[in-house]
Amino acid sequence: MQSHLEADTLYIPLHQSQPSRPKKCSISRLFGIIIVLLLISIIILLVLYEIERSNTKDPRTTPTVNDTSDLCLTPYCIKAANYLLESIDETIDPCENFYEFACGTWIKNTRIPSDDGEQRSHSRMSTKLENALVDLLSSSPPNGTIESKAITNARRLYTSCINENAIEAEGVNVILSFINTELGGWPVLQGSTWNESTFDFAHLMLKLSQYNNFIIYTIKTVVDEKNSSIRSIQISPNIGVQNLIYYAKGIEVIKAKWQFFNDLALALTNDTSKIDDDTIALIEFETEIAEYYVKEHKISFNNTIRTTVGNLSRTVNISSDFTTYLRRLYQFGNVSLINTDIVTVFAPKVVRDITLIIDRQSPRIIQNYMIWRFMVNRVWNMPKRFRDIAQQFNYVLQGTSTERPRSVICASHVSHAMDLAVSKIYINQYFDQDARKEALEMINNIRNIFINMINQSMWMDLQSKVAMINKARAINEKIGYPDYLKNDNVMKLEKDYAEFNFNLSFMPNVLSLIQLHSKRGLRALREPVDRKEWIDITPTQINAIHKLTLNEIIFPAAILQTPLFDKDAPKYLNYGSIGVIMGHEIAHGFDDHGREYDIYGHKVSGWTNETIKAFHERKKCIIEQYDNYTWTQVNRQVKGERTLNENIADNAALKQAFFAYQQWAKTHKNVDKKLPGLAKYSVEQMFFISFGHTWCIKMTDQVANSYMLTDTHSPSQFRVLGPTSNFVEFDRVFGCKPGQGNSRVNKCNVW
C-alpha cells in the first residue's frame, strides 16, 4: 500500500498550476523540477518495461507492437498500471484461479493495519476520505465565508471529540449521573445497595429508546412496503447479533467478554462485592439468548405480520403494555399514534419469546444487561483508560491491537452524526461534478443491457418480462449527493439540523446527539415521503444501495473515486470496477427478494406463478454452487441459501457491465488505450482484471469468522470466482476450457 500512497503524492504537482516567477529560482520551484524529471524517468522506465514485456508470448493475451502509440501515459494511467501490476500474480493461470491471478501479489505483500481487522485493495479510498473529512472539520471556513449553523455545529462537535484533555478532565461523572438519574442505576457498580424494588422494565426500555438505544426491540419508521407513498412502523427483535458471534467463536471470546465487563466495572466503582457474581450471571444470560437465536433463526426470523397499532397486542399475542410503550415512544417525537397506523412485525414469535425469556430473569440481571448493552456503545466516547479496556476485547474479537487515530475516529463520528452538513462541505471541495454525468451514462448503459437480458431470457413469460422491463426502466438513480446540497440556499439544511446545538463538552454532546436522532426517526412517521430524499446512505459513505420500497439505486460521491471510478480512466477500468457495482445494485431489484416489489416499490410481485417456479429452479444451481465453496482461511463453508441474493446480483452484474463496455467500445473505437506494463492484455481482459482487483481483500482470522457468521455477501474470492466461472465470455476472453478450475461445465445462470 505504501507505494500506492507514494504514487499519489508523486503526481499531485501535475494537477497544480504554479505562478511564474521570472529571474528567481525558489526552493519550491527547484523541487517541482526534480519531481517532473523523476516523473519523466518513471514514464521512460515503464515504457521500456512495457516493450520488453510485449515481446513475451502468451496464448491468453493479444499480441502488441513495440511502440507506445497504443499506450495511455497519463498520470492516472501510470498510477493504475502501478497498482494493478502490484496486484497481479502471473504465475497463476487465470483459467485455474482468477482471484489468485488478479490479487495474488497484493495479498502476499499487503499487511493488515494494527487498527483495523482488514485491508482492501481500495482501502486507499477510505484513507483518502478519512483525511479529507479530518481536514474539512478541523479547518476554519475561508475568510469572509459565512457558514451555515449546521456546519458550524458539526465543527464544534468534532472539536469536542478531539479534545482529549477536556474528555479526561470531565471523566465519567456525566455518563454515571445519566445512568443513575435517567436509567435507574447500574447494579454491578452499586453492589448490594442497588434496590431491585425500583426496577421498572417498561420505563428503562422507553428511556433507552428515547436515546436511540433499542436493546430488546428495534422500532423504526420506514417507507411502507405495501404503499411507498406513506410511512409505517417496523418492529423487529434486537437481541444482539454480536451475541451470536461471541457464542459461535467459543470460549476465548466468551472469556474476553467476561474480562471486558469485569474490568469496566472495576474501573468505575470501588464496590467490588457483586462484580464476579454479576459477571457470571450476565454471561449466562447472554449465552441463553445466543442459543435461542441459533435455534430460531432459520425458523422464525423471515416471518412477518402486518397489522395496525390498534390490533398489535392481539395480532402478535403480546402484552398490551408493549402497545403502550410504542405510543409513549412516538409521543416523545411529538407523534400521537392512532389505531389505524400500520405496523409490520418481523419474527413475531421471537418478539413474543423475548418477553418470556426476560420474565424468567431477576430484575438485577436484566438491569445489568440493559445498561451493559448501552455502555458498550458509550465506552468509545469515554476517557482513554476506558477505551483501552474495550480495545483489549477488540483485539480478541477482531485482531486489532491499536485504536485508530483520534482525529479519524472523530471525523467519522461527526460525518455519521451530521451526515448532510458534512457532505455539503465535502462535495464542494472534493467531488468532480463531471463524475455525475459519466456515472449516469454508465448506469443507463448497464441498465439497457439488463433489459436486453430480461428480453432474451427463455424462462420468463411475456407478462413477467413486461413487468420487469417497466420496473428496470423506472429505477431512479441518485448519484453523488442530494441536489439541494449544491445550492447556495441552505434553508433546508438549517431546518434539518435546527436542534443540533453543541458545546465543547463531549459526553453531553453525545447524549444530546443520540436523543436528537431518536426524535428525528420518530417524527418521520408523519412526514410525507420525499422521493428526492436520501435514506440509509450519505454522500460521504463508500457504499451503494438499492432501496426496494422506492425502486431506486444510490451511488454516493465518496464511492465515485479512484480506483473504483475516475473520469480520466480507460473505460475498461471503470466498467470492470464501479460498473459491476452498478450492475449489482440494479440486479438487486430482480433477485429472490427484489422480485417481490413492483415498479413503484410496492410489495406486489409482477411475476406469474409459472415464471416464479422457473426462477426457483434456476436459483437452486446458484445455491448448490456456493454451498460447495469453503473459505480455507477459517475452514468455513459458504451458505448458499443465506448469500443467495448477493450471489444472484454478483453474477448478473458481471455480465451487465461486460456487455455494456462492449457496446460502448463499438461506438468509441480505438479510444481506450492500454496501460504501461500491461499492454499484452486485451481491453476485455483488462476489464476482468479491473473487476478482480476490486475484490482483493485480506482479513484477520477473527474478522473472517465474524464475516462468515453475519454477512450476507460471499467472501470476496467467491464474489470473483463464482461469476467468472459461470460466464462464457470470461472463458472466451482468456481461452479457458469448461472444467478448468475457474470454468464450470454446468454454468449457473439466473439472469
N, C-alpha and C positions, 0 to 999 in steps of 0.2 A: 504493500500500500504506500510505502514512503516514496517510492519512485513516481507513483502517480501524483502525489502531492507536489513533488519537485517539478514535475512536468507542468502542472497547473501554474505554479509560481513562475516558471521559466517564460511562459508565453503571455503573461499579463502585460508587459510593455508593448506588445504588438497592438493592443487594443486601447492604448492611451496616446493622445496627441500631446506632445510637449512643445511649449512655445519656443520659437527660435531665439537664440541669444548670440548674435554675431560678435566675433572677436573676443569670445570668452569661453573657456573650456572648463566647466564646473565638474566637481566630483561625480554628481548625478549623471551628467552627460557622458562622461567617460565610462561610467558603469553601464549606461544604456548601450554604448558602442560595443562594449565587451559582450553584453548579453546578445546583441544582434549577431556578432561574429560567432558566438557559441551556437546560436540557433542555425546559422548557415552551415556550420560544421556538422551539426547533427543531421540536417537535411541531406547533406552530401553523403555522410556515412550511411544513412538509411537507404538512399538511392543505390549506392554501391552494393549494399547488403541485399537489396531487392533484386538487382541484376544477377548477383551470384545465385540467389535462391531461384530465380526464374529459370536457370539452367538445369535445376533439379527436376527430373521427370517423375511424375506421379500419376498413375492411371486414374485417380479420382479427381484430378484437377485439370483445369484448362491450360493449354499452352500459352505462353506470353512471349512477347518480343523484347529484345534487350534495349529498350529505350524508356523514357519517362513520360511519353505523351499520354499514356493511359493511367498515370498515377495522379492521385489527389495529394498535393503537397501543401495544403492549407494548414495553419496551426492546429485546427480541430482534427483534421485527418491524421496528422502526425501523433497527436495525443491518443486518438482512437487506436491507431496502429500499435502504439506502445502498450496500452492496457490489454489489447487482445493478444498480442504476442506474448505478454507476460502471463496469459491465462491458458493458452492452448498447449496441449501435450501431444506433439506429433508422433510420439512413439506408440500412441494408441490408435487403432483403426477405428474411424468414426462409424463404420458399419458394425462394429462389435460393441462399443460403448460410447455413444456420442457425448454423454455427460462428462466422462473422464477425458475424452478428447478436447472438449470445449473448456473444461475447468481444471484439468489435472495439475498443471503447473501452478496455477493460482492457489489451489488447495494445498499443495505441497509447501509453498513458500509463505503462505499467509499465517499470521499469528493472531489468535483471538485476544482482544484487549482485556486488560485486567478488570475494567469497569463495565464490561458487557459480556454476555454469555454467548454471543455470536458475532460473526463478521460476514458481510455480504459483499459481492463484487461491486455493488452500487452503494456501499456504505459511505463512500465519499460524498454522496448526495446528502446523507444525513449530517455528516460533519460540516459540509458547506452551509446547510440550512441552520444548524445549531449556531455556527459562528455568525451568520447573518442576523439571527434573532438576538444574540448577545449584543452585537454592535448596535442594532436598532434601539434596543431597550436601555442600553447603558449610555447612549449619546444624548445630547441635547438637540432640540429642533434647530434647524438653520436660523441664523439671525433674521429677525423680522417676521418669522413664521409664527402664526397664531394657531396652535394645535387644538384639536377638539378636547373637550373634558375627558372623553373616554380614553384617548391615547395618553393624556396626562396621568390618569389614574392607573393605566397599565404600567407606565414607567415607575410610578410610585410603589405599586405592588412589587415590581421587580427589585427596586431599591431596598424595600423592607426585607426581601427574601435573601439578598446577598450580604446584608449587614450582619455578619456572624457575631460581631461584638455585642450588638444590641440583642440578638437572639440569646446569647449566653447570659447577658445581664438580666434579661427577662425571666430566664429559667423556665420552670414548669408551673408557675403559680396560676397563669391564665387557664391552661388546659385542665389542671386539677380542680380549680374553682368551678369551671364549667361542668365537669363530671359530677362534682358534689352537689351543686345547686340546681342543675338542669336535668341530670340523668339519674339521680338517686344514689350516687357514690359507686365506688369500685370495691367490693368486699375483700379482694385479695390484699388491698392496701390498708384496710381498716381492721383486719384481723377479726377477733371475736366481738368487736364493738359494733360491727355492722348489724343493723336491726332488720331482719327479714320481714317483719310485720309492715315495713314501709314499702315493700316491693309492690310495684304496680306495672305489670307487663304491658298493658294497653298504653299507659302513659309513656313508658320507656320506648316502645316501638314508635309511637307517634312523634316523640321528641327527636329520635334519631332520624326518622323520615323527613322531618322538617329541616334537618341539616344534611339532607341528601345522602343519608346512610341507610340504605334499605337492607337490613340484616337478614330477615327471615323471608319477607316477600318483597319483590320489586314491583313498585307501582309506577306506571309510565303513561304519559299522554302520547298517543300515536295517531297517525293518519289512519282512518278506519279502513280495514282491508276489504270490506264489502261495499263501501261507498267512499271513494277517495276525496270527495268534496267536503267531508266532515271529519272531526276528530273523535276518538273514543278512548276508553281506559283499558290498559293492558295490565293484567296481574300475572306474575309468574313466581315460582318458588326461587328463593335465593339462599340456598343452604351452603353455598361456598364451593365453587369448582376447585378452589385451592385445596379443600379438604380431600377431594378425590386424589389430587396429586400427592399430597402427603401420605395418604393411605397406600396408594399404589407403589410409591417409591420405597416403602419399607421402613425398617427400624431406624436407620441412620437419620432420615429426615424427621421422623417422629421424635427422636431424641433431641435433634437440633431445635425443633419447635418447642419442646418442653423447656429447653435451655433458654430460648428466646423469651418465653412468658416468665420464667423464673427470674432471669436476670433483669428484665424490665421492671418487674415488681420490686425486686431488691433495690434497684436504683431509685425507686420512687417513694419508698417507705422505710421507716425504722422498725415497724412492727412486722416481724417475720414469722409470727406464731402460726399463721394459717397458710403460708405460701406453698409449702410442699403438698399439703392436702388439697388445696385449691388447684394446683397444677395437675395433679393426678386426676382429679375429678373432671377438669376441663378436657384433658387429652382423651379420657374415656368417652366423654360425651361427643367430642368431635369424631372419634373413631366410629361410634354408633351411627352418626349422621352419614359418614363416608360409606359405611357398609350398606346403609339403606339406599344411598344414591346409586351405588353399583347395582344393587338388586333391582331397583325400579327404573333405571334409566331407559333401558330398551322397551320396557313395558308401557310406561306412563308418560314420558316426557314429550312425546309427539302428539298427545291428545289435547284437544281444546274444547272449551264450551263457550258459546256466545250467548250472553244473557243481558239483563239490564240491572241497574243499581237496585231497583225495587224487588227484583226476583233473585238477587245474588245469593242470599243466605239459603233460600230454598233450593235453588238450582244446583248449587255446589255442595249443599248439605254441610255448611259451616255455621258457626255461631253468628247470631245477629250482631254480636259485638264487633265482628270484622267489618260489617257494613257501616257501623257507627264510626269505627276507626277511619274508614275510607272517606266518609262525609267530613269528619273533623280535619283530616289531612287536606282535602281540597279547599276547605274553608280557610286554611292557612294561606292559600293563594288567592283569597277573595273570590272563590268559586263555590256557589251553592249547588250541590248536586241535586238533580231531580230524578224521580223514579225511572224515567224513560232513557236516561243516559246509558249508552251501550258499554258493556264490559266484556272483554274477552279474557278468559282464564286459561292459561297454559298449565298442563299437567294438574287438573283439578284434584285428582286422587292424592298427589304429593302435597298440594296445598292443605288438604284435609289432614293427611297423616302427620304433617309437621306439627300441627296443633296437638295431636295426641302424643307425639314424642316430647314436646315441651311440657305438657301437663304431667308427665311422669317424673320430671326432674324437680329438684328442690329450687326454691327461689334463688338461693345463693349461686347455684351452678348457672342458671340462666342469666342472672345479673352479671356474673363474671364473664360469661361467654359473649354477651351483647357488647359490653364495654371493651372487651378484648378485640372483637372484630372492628370496633370503632377506632381503637388505639393503633391497630396495625397500619391503618391509613395515616394517622396523625403523627406517628413517631418520626416520619421523614420531615416533618415541619418543626421538630424539636431541636434542642442543642445537640452538638456533635456527639457527646458521650452516649446519648440515647440512639442516635443514628448508627453509631458503631456497633451497638448491640444488635440492631436489625441487620447490619451488614454481615455480621458473623453467621446469621441464619441464611442470608442470601448466598453466602459462599457455599454452603452445603446444598442449597436448593438450585442454584444456577451456575456455580463455579466462578462467581465474580469475587475478586479479592479486595477491590478498592471501590470507593464511591466515585461517581462521576464528578467532574469539576462543578463547583457550586454555581458558577455562572451559567453553565449549560442546564443544570437542574432547574434553576430559577427561570431561565428563558423559556424552557419547555413548559414549566408550570403556568407561567403567565400567558403563553401562547394558547394553552388549552383553556385556561380560565376566562380569558377575554379575547377569544379567537378572532372575531372580525375586526376588533380595534387594532390588534397586532397585524392582522392580514392587510389592513389598509396601508400601513407604512411599509410593509414588506413588498407588496406588489408595485408600489410607487417607485421603489428603488431597485428591485431585483428581477422583476418579471418583464420579459420582452413581449411587447404587445403583438408582434408578428407571430409569436408562437401560437396564439389563439387561432388565428386564421389557418395556419398549417395543420394544427391539431384537428380542427373542424373538417378540413378537407380529407384528412386521413380517416376520420370516423365515418364520413359519408361514403368513402370508397370501400371501406371494410364492411359497412352495413349493406351496401349494394351486393357485395359478394355473398353475404349471408342470405340475403333474399334469393339470390340465384341458387344457393344450396338448398333452401326450402323448396323452391320450384322444382329442382331436379330430384328431390327425394322420391323414392319409389314406394315408400311405406306409408306416406300420408295421403289421405283422400283430399279431394278438391276443396271441400268445405273447411277442413282444418288448415289447409295451405292458405286459403284466402284470409282466414282469421289471423294466422301467424304473420303473414306478409304485411297486413294492415298494421298489426302491432309493431313490427320491426320498423316500418316507415314512420310510425308515430313516436318512437323513442325520442325523448327530449334530452339533448346533450347539454351539459353545463361544463364550461371549460374555463379554467383559470381562477375565476372569482365571481361573486355576485356583481352585476353591473353597477349598482349604486356605489360600490366602494371606490370606483374610479372617478366619481363626480366630485366637484368642489363642495356641493351641498352635503353637509354632514348631519342633517336633521334626523335621519333615520338612525344613524349610528349613535347619536346623542340620546335619542329616545330609548334605544335598546339597552343602553348602559347608564341610564339616568340615576339608578340607585347604587351604582358602583362607586363608592367613595372610600378611599383608603388613606391610612396614615402611615407612620413609619414603624409601627409595632406589628411584627409579622403574624404572630398567632391570632390576635384579634382580627387581622385582615383575613386570615384563612377561614376562621369561623364565620365571619360575615359573608365571605365568598360562597361557601358551600350552602349557606342558608339562602342566598340570592338565587343560586342555581336551582334549588328545590322550588322556590316560588315561581321562577320562570317556567319550569316544566309544568307545574300545576295550572298556572294561568292560561297556558296554551290551549286548554280544553275548550275555552270559549272564543278563541281567536279563529278567524277564517283561515282556511288552507290557502296559502300563497304558493303557487307552483313555481315562483321565482326564488323561493326561499331555499337555502342550503341546509339540509338536515343530516345530522350524524357525521359530517365531514367538513373540514375547513380548508381554505386556500393554503395554509401552512402545514398541511399533512402530506407526507409521501405515501399516498394510497389512492385508491379509486374504488367506487362502489356503484352498485345497481340498486336503485330503490324501486322495488316491485310495485308498491302501492301508488307510485306516481309515474311508473313507466319511464324512468329517467336514469341516465348514467352521468356520473360526476368525475371530472379529472381536475384536481386542484393544481394551482400554479406550481406548487413545490414538486410535483411528480414530473412536470414537463421540463426537466433539466437533464444535463449530461450525467451519466451516459445513456439514460433511457430515451432521451429526446434532445435534439438540437436542430435548430432550423438550418444550420450550415452543414449538417451531417449528410453523407450519401444516404439516399432513401432506403437502401437495403438495411442500413443500421437502424434507422427509425422504425421501419416496419417490422424488423425482427425483434425489437425490444418493446417500445411503447405500443406499437401496432398490435402485437399479440395481446398485450394487456387490454387494449381497446376491444379487441375481438372477444376476449374473455368476459368482459363486463356486458357486452351485447348478448352473448350466448347465455348468460345467467337468466335472461328473460324467457328462456326456452329449455331450461333443464327440468329436472323432475319436480322442482318446487315452482319455478318461474312459469311453467306451462299452465299453472292453475290461475294465473292472473291475465285479465284481458287488456285491450288497448288503452283503457282508462285507468288501469291499476286496480280494478275491482277483482275480488277473488271469484271469478267466474270463468271457467275453462271454455275455450272456443273449440276444443278438440272433440271429435266424435269418439264413441266408445271403441270403434274399430282401430282408429289411429292410436288411442291410448294403449290398447292391447299390443299393437305393433311396437310402440315405444318401449313398453315393459320388456318385450322380448329382446330388443336391441341393447337395452341398458344392462341386461344380465351379463353380456360379454365384457362390458367395462368393469362391472363388479368383480367378476372372476379374474380378469387380468390383474387388477390392482391387489386383490387378495393374495396373489402369488408373489408380490414384492415384499422383501424383507430388508429393513434398514439394518445392515450388519453392524454399524457402529454401536447400536444399543440392543441388537438382536430382537427387534420388534417387528411384527408383521403389520403391513398396512391394512386398514379396514376398508374394503371396497365399498361397503354399504354406506359407511359414515362419510367417506370422502367423495361419494358418487357425483354430487352436483358440481363440485370443483373440477373433478376429472372430466366430466362432460364438457364443461366450459373450456378447460385447457385444450382438449382435443379439437373442439370446434375452432378455437381461437387461432391455433397454428395454421389451419387451412385458410381461414378467412384472411389473415394477414399476408400469407404467402401469395395467394391468388390476387389479392389487392395490389401487392407490389408488382406482380407480373403485369397486371393491367396498366399500372402507372408506367412501367418501363416500356410498354408498347407505344405509348404516346410521348415518351421522353427518351428517344433512342440516343444512346451514347452520352447521356447526361451524367450518369453515375460513374465516377472513376474509381479505380481500385486503390487500396491502401498500401503504403510502402511496407515491404516485408511480407505482404500477404497477397501479392498480385497473382500468384499461381492458383488462387482460389477464384472460382467464378462468382459473379454477383449473387447468384442464387445460393451458392454455398456460403457466402458471407452473410446472407440473410439468416441461415440456420446457425452460423457461428455466433452472430449477434444474439439470437434467441437463447442459445445455450449459455452464453456468458451472463445473461440477465439473471439466471438462477443459481450461479455459483455461490455457495454458502458453506460456512464452517461453524459448527456449534460445539459447545462443551457437551459432555455426556448428560449432564444434569438438564440442560436446556433441551437437548434432543429428546430425552424421556418425557419432559413436560409437553413438548410439541406433539408427540405421538399420542399422548393422553387427551389433549384438549383441542387441537387444531383440526379443522375440517378439510384443510388442504393436505394433499400428499406431500411427503418430504420432497425437497427441491429436485433431487436427482431423478425422481419418478415423474415430476412435472415436465422433465425433459425427455426421459426415456419412453414414457407412456405415449405421448402424442407423436413423437418421431417414429416409433416402431409401428404405428398404425397408419402412417401417411405414405402413400405410394410415391408421391412426389419427392419425399426425402430419399427413398430408395433410388429413384432415377437420378437425382442430383449428385449423389455420392457413389452411384454404381453398386448399391447393396443388393444382395440376393435374399429373398424371404427365407427365413430360417437362420440367418446370421443373428448374432446377439442383439443387435439393435433393429431387427426387422422381423416382425411377426408374420407367420404364414397365414394364419386366420386373423385378419385385421378387424379390430372392433370399431364400429362407426355408428354413432347416433346421428350426427349431422355431417 
